[in-house]
Amino acid sequence: MADITLSFSPDELEMLVDALEVDLEGYAEAAKEARMNNNREDIVTFSEAATRIQVLIEKLREHIDDE
């Protein structure tokens, strides 16, 4: 996979982080519901998505703190 370089203002970066946090909450809630329903496949899928989103949020926050 190739790296992509993009340019964002600090405000735009914060908006992206905010949107990803909402998305993260949705996946975390879906994983919780999957656990309650004992749906192992969905638990894995939603948990993995939440983890990947969290990693991306952390990467983006590093650049917000630099500003």
TIMI-2910 file (N, C-alpha, C, CB; in pm, 1 decimal, decimal comma, always signed):
<rs>
+----------+----------+----------+----------+----------+----------+----------+----------+----------+----------+----------+----------+------+
!      n_x !      n_y !      n_z !     ca_x !     ca_y !     ca_z !      c_x !      c_y !      c_z !     cb_x !     cb_y !     cb_z ! resn !
+----------+----------+----------+----------+----------+----------+----------+----------+----------+----------+----------+----------+------+
!    +84,2 !   -117,5 !     +0,0 !     +0,0 !     +0,0 !     +0,0 !    +88,9 !   +123,9 !     +0,0 !    -95,9 !     -0,3 !   +121,7 !  Met !
!    +58,9 !   +217,8 !    -85,9 !   +138,0 !   +339,8 !    -98,7 !    +92,7 !   +443,6 !     +3,4 !   +127,1 !   +396,6 !   -241,1 !  Ala !
!   +187,9 !   +522,4 !    +51,0 !   +154,7 !   +633,9 !   +139,2 !    +95,0 !   +746,3 !    +56,3 !   +279,8 !   +683,3 !   +217,0 !  Asp !
!     +2,9 !   +820,1 !   +116,5 !    -59,6 !   +933,7 !    +51,1 !    -31,9 !  +1056,7 !   +137,4 !   -214,2 !   +910,9 !    +30,5 !  Ile !
!     +7,9 !  +1163,8 !    +74,4 !    +34,1 !  +1287,5 !   +146,9 !    -81,6 !  +1384,0 !   +122,0 !   +170,3 !  +1350,8 !   +103,5 !  Thr !
!   -140,0 !  +1432,2 !   +230,2 !   -249,1 !  +1529,1 !   +222,8 !   -214,7 !  +1647,4 !   +311,8 !   -385,0 !  +1465,1 !   +265,1 !  Leu !
!   -279,1 !  +1758,8 !   +286,2 !   -255,9 !  +1879,1 !   +364,7 !   -387,9 !  +1924,8 !   +425,5 !   -193,0 !  +1991,3 !   +277,6 !  Ser !
!   -388,5 !  +1948,0 !   +557,9 !   -508,3 !  +1993,4 !   +627,9 !   -473,6 !  +2109,4 !   +719,3 !   -572,0 !  +1878,6 !   +708,3 !  Phe !
!   -568,9 !  +2199,0 !   +736,8 !   -551,8 !  +2303,2 !   +837,3 !   -575,0 !  +2238,2 !   +974,2 !   -650,7 !  +2424,6 !   +812,7 !  Ser !
!   -529,0 !  +2302,5 !  +1081,3 !   -555,3 !  +2246,6 !  +1214,9 !   -704,3 !  +2226,6 !  +1241,2 !   -496,7 !  +2337,6 !  +1321,9 !  Pro !
!   -787,6 !  +2320,8 !  +1195,5 !   -932,3 !  +2306,9 !  +1215,2 !   -987,9 !  +2186,0 !  +1140,8 !  -1004,4 !  +2433,6 !  +1169,0 !  Asp !
!   -941,5 !  +2166,8 !  +1018,7 !   -987,0 !  +2052,2 !   +939,6 !   -944,8 !  +1921,4 !  +1005,6 !   -931,2 !  +2059,8 !   +796,2 !  Glu !
!   -824,6 !  +1919,0 !  +1057,6 !   -774,8 !  +1798,9 !  +1124,3 !   -858,1 !  +1767,9 !  +1248,5 !   -626,5 !  +1815,9 !  +1162,4 !  Leu !
!   -893,2 !  +1871,1 !  +1323,9 !   -977,9 !  +1850,8 !  +1441,7 !  -1116,6 !  +1801,5 !  +1403,1 !   -989,4 !  +1980,2 !  +1521,7 !  Glu !
!  -1168,5 !  +1850,4 !  +1290,9 !  -1299,1 !  +1803,3 !  +1243,1 !  -1292,4 !  +1655,7 !  +1205,8 !  -1346,0 !  +1886,5 !  +1121,9 !  Met !
!  -1184,3 !  +1614,3 !  +1141,6 !  -1167,0 !  +1473,0 !  +1106,9 !  -1161,0 !  +1386,3 !  +1232,4 !  -1039,5 !  +1453,4 !  +1023,3 !  Leu !
!  -1086,3 !  +1431,8 !  +1331,3 !  -1076,1 !  +1356,4 !  +1456,3 !  -1213,5 !  +1345,7 !  +1522,6 !   -974,7 !  +1423,5 !  +1552,5 !  Val !
!  -1286,9 !  +1456,5 !  +1526,3 !  -1421,5 !  +1453,7 !  +1585,4 !  -1511,7 !  +1352,8 !  +1514,0 !  -1485,0 !  +1593,6 !  +1579,8 !  Asp !
!  -1506,7 !  +1353,0 !  +1381,7 !  -1589,7 !  +1259,8 !  +1304,0 !  -1547,7 !  +1115,5 !  +1329,8 !  -1580,0 !  +1291,3 !  +1153,4 !  Ala !
!  -1418,2 !  +1092,0 !  +1338,2 !  -1370,1 !   +955,9 !  +1365,4 !  -1409,0 !   +910,6 !  +1504,8 !  -1218,3 !   +948,2 !  +1348,9 !  Leu !
!  -1410,2 !  +1003,0 !  +1601,4 !  -1451,5 !   +966,0 !  +1736,8 !  -1597,4 !   +920,8 !  +1740,0 !  -1431,1 !  +1083,8 !  +1832,5 !  Glu !
!  -1682,8 !   +987,1 !  +1663,7 !  -1823,8 !   +946,0 !  +1654,2 !  -1832,3 !   +807,3 !  +1591,5 !  -1906,6 !  +1048,7 !  +1570,8 !  Val !
!  -1755,3 !   +786,0 !  +1485,7 !  -1751,4 !   +655,8 !  +1419,2 !  -1701,8 !   +548,3 !  +1515,6 !  -1661,1 !   +661,3 !  +1294,1 !  Asp !
!  -1599,6 !   +581,0 !  +1591,9 !  -1543,9 !   +488,4 !  +1690,4 !  -1649,2 !   +447,5 !  +1792,5 !  -1423,6 !   +551,6 !  +1761,3 !  Leu !
!  -1725,3 !   +544,6 !  +1839,9 !  -1831,8 !   +515,0 !  +1936,2 !  -1933,5 !   +417,8 !  +1877,4 !  -1902,1 !   +644,4 !  +1979,8 !  Glu !
!  -1966,5 !   +435,5 !  +1751,7 !  -2061,5 !   +345,8 !  +1685,0 !  -2010,7 !   +203,0 !  +1677,6 !  -2091,4 !   +396,0 !  +1545,5 !  Gly !
!  -1883,7 !   +188,3 !  +1640,4 !  -1825,9 !    +53,9 !  +1633,2 !  -1812,3 !     -9,2 !  +1771,3 !  -1689,5 !    +58,7 !  +1565,1 !  Tyr !
!  -1777,2 !    +70,7 !  +1870,8 !  -1766,6 !    +17,9 !  +2007,2 !  -1903,4 !    -30,1 !  +2056,7 !  -1709,5 !   +125,7 !  +2102,9 !  Ala !
!  -2006,5 !    +46,6 !  +2026,8 !  -2143,0 !     +7,7 !  +2065,0 !  -2186,3 !   -118,5 !  +1990,3 !  -2242,1 !   +122,8 !  +2036,5 !  Glu !
!  -2153,9 !   -126,8 !  +1862,5 !  -2189,1 !   -245,5 !  +1783,4 !  -2116,9 !   -369,2 !  +1837,5 !  -2153,7 !   -223,9 !  +1633,9 !  Ala !
!  -1991,5 !   -353,4 !  +1877,8 !  -1916,5 !   -466,2 !  +1935,6 !  -1980,5 !   -510,0 !  +2067,1 !  -1767,6 !   -427,6 !  +1958,6 !  Ala !
!  -2023,7 !   -412,2 !  +2145,4 !  -2090,1 !   -442,9 !  +2273,5 !  -2219,1 !   -522,1 !  +2249,6 !  -2121,4 !   -312,0 !  +2351,5 !  Lys !
!  -2297,1 !   -478,6 !  +2151,8 !  -2421,4 !   -549,5 !  +2119,3 !  -2391,5 !   -690,2 !  +2066,9 !  -2503,2 !   -470,1 !  +2014,8 !  Glu !
!  -2286,6 !   -702,3 !  +1987,4 !  -2248,8 !   -834,6 !  +1935,5 !  -2209,7 !   -927,7 !  +2049,8 !  -2132,2 !   -822,4 !  +1834,6 !  Ala !
!  -2142,0 !   -872,9 !  +2151,2 !  -2106,7 !   -955,0 !  +2268,1 !  -2232,4 !  -1002,8 !  +2340,5 !  -2016,6 !   -875,2 !  +2365,5 !  Arg !
!  -2329,3 !   -912,5 !  +2353,5 !  -2454,2 !   -948,6 !  +2421,4 !  -2528,2 !  -1056,9 !  +2344,7 !  -2544,1 !   -825,4 !  +2438,1 !  Met !
!  -2514,6 !  -1056,1 !  +2212,0 !  -2581,2 !  -1155,4 !  +2126,7 !  -2492,9 !  -1276,9 !  +2099,5 !  -2622,1 !  -1091,7 !  +1994,7 !  Asn !
!  -2373,7 !  -1276,0 !  +2157,8 !  -2278,3 !  -1385,8 !  +2141,7 !  -2246,6 !  -1412,3 !  +1993,8 !  -2333,5 !  -1513,1 !  +2206,9 !  Asn !
!  -2234,8 !  -1303,9 !  +1917,3 !  -2203,2 !  -1313,6 !  +1775,2 !  -2053,6 !  -1288,7 !  +1757,4 !  -2287,7 !  -1211,9 !  +1691,0 !  Asn !
!  -1976,6 !  -1396,4 !  +1762,9 !  -1830,4 !  -1385,6 !  +1763,3 !  -1774,5 !  -1318,9 !  +1637,4 !  -1769,4 !  -1523,0 !  +1778,3 !  Arg !
!  -1831,9 !  -1347,5 !  +1523,0 !  -1782,1 !  -1288,7 !  +1398,6 !  -1795,4 !  -1135,6 !  +1400,7 !  -1858,3 !  -1347,1 !  +1277,8 !  Glu !
!  -1911,4 !  -1086,8 !  +1445,2 !  -1931,7 !   -942,2 !  +1453,4 !  -1844,1 !   -879,2 !  +1562,3 !  -2079,3 !   -911,2 !  +1480,5 !  Asp !
!  -1823,8 !   -949,9 !  +1671,5 !  -1735,3 !   -898,2 !  +1777,0 !  -1597,6 !   -869,9 !  +1718,6 !  -1724,5 !   -998,9 !  +1895,3 !  Ile !
!  -1543,9 !   -965,5 !  +1643,7 !  -1412,0 !   -950,0 !  +1583,2 !  -1412,1 !   -835,5 !  +1483,0 !  -1368,4 !  -1080,3 !  +1515,0 !  Val !
!  -1511,4 !   -831,8 !  +1396,1 !  -1518,7 !   -729,4 !  +1292,0 !  -1527,6 !   -589,0 !  +1351,7 !  -1638,8 !   -755,0 !  +1201,3 !  Thr !
!  -1620,3 !   -568,9 !  +1444,2 !  -1640,6 !   -436,0 !  +1501,3 !  -1525,9 !   -395,2 !  +1592,9 !  -1771,4 !   -431,5 !  +1577,9 !  Phe !
!  -1470,3 !   -489,7 !  +1665,1 !  -1356,5 !   -458,9 !  +1752,1 !  -1234,2 !   -419,8 !  +1670,1 !  -1323,5 !   -578,9 !  +1841,8 !  Ser !
!  -1211,8 !   -491,0 !  +1560,6 !  -1099,5 !   -458,4 !  +1473,0 !  -1117,6 !   -319,1 !  +1412,2 !  -1085,5 !   -564,2 !  +1361,6 !  Glu !
!  -1237,2 !   -288,5 !  +1368,3 !  -1263,4 !   -155,8 !  +1311,5 !  -1239,8 !    -47,2 !  +1416,4 !  -1408,1 !   -147,3 !  +1257,4 !  Ala !
!  -1287,6 !    -69,3 !  +1537,7 !  -1267,7 !    +28,8 !  +1644,7 !  -1119,8 !    +48,5 !  +1674,5 !  -1341,2 !    -14,8 !  +1771,6 !  Ala !
!  -1044,4 !    -58,2 !  +1676,0 !   -900,6 !    -49,1 !  +1702,0 !   -830,4 !    +29,3 !  +1592,1 !   -839,2 !   -189,1 !  +1714,1 !  Thr !
!   -863,9 !     +1,3 !  +1467,9 !   -800,7 !    +71,6 !  +1355,3 !   -835,2 !   +220,8 !  +1356,2 !   -844,3 !     +8,6 !  +1221,9 !  Arg !
!   -959,4 !   +253,2 !  +1390,9 !   -999,5 !   +392,9 !  +1399,4 !   -924,1 !   +461,9 !  +1512,5 !  -1151,6 !   +404,8 !  +1420,7 !  Ile !
!   -909,4 !   +394,6 !  +1626,3 !   -837,6 !   +452,7 !  +1739,8 !   -692,2 !   +482,3 !  +1703,1 !   -843,4 !   +358,2 !  +1861,1 !  Gln !
!   -628,0 !   +392,1 !  +1631,2 !   -489,6 !   +413,2 !  +1587,1 !   -482,2 !   +535,1 !  +1495,0 !   -435,1 !   +286,8 !  +1514,3 !  Val !
!   -577,2 !   +547,2 !  +1404,5 !   -579,4 !   +661,3 !  +1313,1 !   -600,9 !   +792,1 !  +1389,6 !   -689,5 !   +643,0 !  +1207,2 !  Leu !
!   -690,8 !   +792,0 !  +1485,5 !   -714,5 !   +910,1 !  +1567,8 !   -585,3 !   +952,3 !  +1638,1 !   -825,9 !   +882,6 !  +1671,3 !  Ile !
!   -514,8 !   +857,0 !  +1693,7 !   -389,5 !   +887,6 !  +1763,3 !   -286,1 !   +947,5 !  +1668,3 !   -333,1 !   +761,4 !  +1828,9 !  Glu !
!   -277,3 !   +895,0 !  +1547,0 !   -184,7 !   +950,1 !  +1446,8 !   -220,8 !  +1094,8 !  +1414,5 !   -186,5 !   +864,6 !  +1317,7 !  Lys !
!   -349,3 !  +1121,1 !  +1396,5 !   -393,5 !  +1255,7 !  +1362,4 !   -371,2 !  +1352,3 !  +1478,2 !   -540,8 !  +1254,5 !  +1322,8 !  Leu !
!   -396,7 !  +1307,9 !  +1599,7 !   -377,4 !  +1394,2 !  +1717,6 !   -231,9 !  +1437,0 !  +1733,0 !   -423,5 !  +1321,8 !  +1844,5 !  Arg !
!   -139,4 !  +1352,1 !  +1693,4 !     +2,7 !  +1389,3 !  +1699,5 !    +28,2 !  +1516,6 !  +1619,4 !    +91,6 !  +1274,3 !  +1646,2 !  Glu !
!    -42,0 !  +1531,4 !  +1508,9 !    -22,7 !  +1648,1 !  +1422,4 !    -98,4 !  +1770,1 !  +1473,8 !    -67,2 !  +1616,1 !  +1280,2 !  His !
!   -208,4 !  +1747,6 !  +1543,8 !   -281,0 !  +1859,1 !  +1603,6 !   -196,9 !  +1920,2 !  +1714,6 !   -418,5 !  +1813,2 !  +1658,1 !  Ile !
!   -133,3 !  +1836,0 !  +1795,9 !    -50,0 !  +1882,8 !  +1905,3 !    +73,2 !  +1958,0 !  +1856,6 !     -8,2 !  +1766,5 !  +1990,8 !  Asp !
!   +115,3 !  +1930,7 !  +1733,9 !   +233,2 !  +1997,5 !  +1677,1 !   +203,9 !  +2142,3 !  +1639,2 !   +282,9 !  +1921,4 !  +1554,4 !  Asp !
!    +78,8 !  +2174,4 !  +1617,9 !    +41,8 !  +2308,8 !  +1570,0 !    +54,4 !  +2410,2 !  +1681,5 !   -101,7 !  +2309,8 !  +1514,1 !  Glu !
+----------+----------+----------+----------+----------+----------+----------+----------+----------+----------+----------+----------+------+
</rs>
